[in-house]
Amino acid sequence: MAPEIFKGLKDVYLDTTKSSFIDGQEGKLLYRGYNIHDLAEKSTFEEVVYLLFYGSLPTQQQLQDFDDTLRANRRIPDEVIQVLDLVKASHPMDALRTGISALAAFDPDVNDNSEEATIRKGIRLTAMGPTIVGA
């Protein structure tokens, strides 16, 4: 009997995906059909993120545009900095989680769950994550 697939976050243990494939018996991990070891050796972080979001490796122009978009989205709101100041004595992972949660208050797409909005959210989180870590 096939496992039940849950949608949403509550009680999610597994779901189907097109973005990755894992075969623990064979020791394989693929992102969009590419072996993770090949990506780690030959691709940049930004190229792999683009691959995960859009399903293919970027052209040189697409990579430049994507990098520009990431750079344009690195700044976090001052209010999030204030929240991070409140938890500065916390474990770094707790502070990161808190900062990312606080970003939801400033997300223009917070109630939009379309694929396009989800990609925009992912781009913003990818861009702002390192800023939160460094704050």
N, C-alpha and C positions, 0 to 999 in steps of 0.2 A: 504494500500500500504506500502510495506517495505521501510525503509529509505535507501537512496543511501549510499553506502559505498565508501569513498574516500581513495585512496592509496597515500602515501607520507605525507608531513606535511602541505601543503597549503590546507586550508579549511577543515581540519580534525576536526570533532566534535565528531565522534564516529567511532568505528570499531569493528570487532569481535576479540575475543581473547580466547585462551585456558588457559591463565595464571591466570585469575581471573573471578569471578562471583559476581555481585552485585544485590541484591533484596532489594531496599529501602523500599518497603511496609512491608516486613517481617523482615527488619533489619539484613540481611545476607550479609556477605562479605567473600568470599572463595578465597583462593589462591590454584590453582591446586587441587581443591576439598576439601581442608582442611579449617575448620572454622578458621578465623583469631584470634578469642579469644583463641582457643586451641593452635595455634602456638605461640601466645604471652606468654602463660603460660608455655608451655612445650618445646619450641625450642629456640635455640640461633639465633641471627641475621644472622650468617653465614649459619646456617641450612636453614633458610627461603630464603636467597638469592640463595643458591644452588637449593632449590626447584623451585624457580621462573625461574632460568636459565635452569635447566635440567629436570624438570617435576616430580621429586621424591625426597623424603628426602634422604640425604646421609647416607651411612654406616659409621661406625667409621673411616675406612681407607679413604674413599672418603672425609669425613669432614676434616681429617688431611691434606690430599693432597690439598684440596681447601683452607684451612687456610694458608698453606705454599705458595700457589700461590698468595693469597691476600697479604701476607707479602712481597713477592718478588716484588710486583708491587706498593708499597706505595710511592716510591720516585718519586718526580716530577722534571722535568728538571729545571736547574738554570734559564733559560730564562722565565719560567712561574713564578718563584719567583720574577724576575725583573718586570714582568707585574703586579703581585699582589702588588708590592711596589708602582706602579703608581696609584693604586686605593685604597690605604689603608684608605683614608678618606671617601670612599664610604660606602653605606649601605652594610652590610655583604652578603646579597643575591645577590647584584650586583657584589660584588667581587667574590663570588663563581661562578656565571654565567660567568664572564670574565675569571676566571682561567680555568674553564672547556672548554670554547671556545678556549683558548690558547693551550690547550692540543692537539687539532686537528692538529696543525702544527707538532707534534711529533708522531702522530699515524701511526704505520707501516701498519695498515689495513684501512686507511682513505678512500680508494676507493673500498674496498671489502665489499660488502653487503651480503655475504653469511651468513647462519645461524651460522657457526662456527666462522667467523670473528666478527659477532655481539655479540656473547657470550664473545669472547676475549675482545672486546671493553667494554662490560658491566663489566667484571671482573676488567679491569684496572680502569674504572671510579669509581667502588665501592671501590677499594683499594686507589685511589688517592684523592677521595672526602674529607675524613677526613684530609689528609695532606694539602690540599688547605685551608680548614677551619682553621687549626692550624697555617698556614704560616703567 
